[in-house]
Amino acid sequence: MIFGLNTSSPFPENWTPLDAVAVVKCLDENGDLSFVIRSTKTLSDWECFGLLELAARSQANSIIDNIEDEDREEES
């Protein structure tokens, strides 16, 4: 759980979370879709940037892997 939101998987056993940065999809007061970025107070801007870059690269790799898997299935 991060910032009160359930995550897709728990943290590894015996790991202690220290800091976090999150992009949160929200509905604003008018019901319009918005995004906010929030982080723990002890993260520097550089650390936030690095964590977001790491997350973006990880998600990109996952997307590429899924596309390649779909291509392999179509070829079968």
C-alpha positions, 0 to 999 in steps of 0.5 A: 500500500502506498499513500493509502492506495493498494499496490499490485504486489506487496513489498518483498518480505523483510524489506523496509520502505523508506521513501516514495514518489507517486503519480496519482490519477484523480478526478478533480472537483469538476469531475475532470481527470487530473494527475498529481505527483506526491512524494515523501518529504525526505526525497530530493528533486533528483531522487524523485526524478530518478525514481520516476525514470526507473518506473518509466523504464520498467513500465516501457520494458513490460509493455515491449515484452507484452507486445513481443509475447503477443507477436509470438502468439500470433505467429504460432 
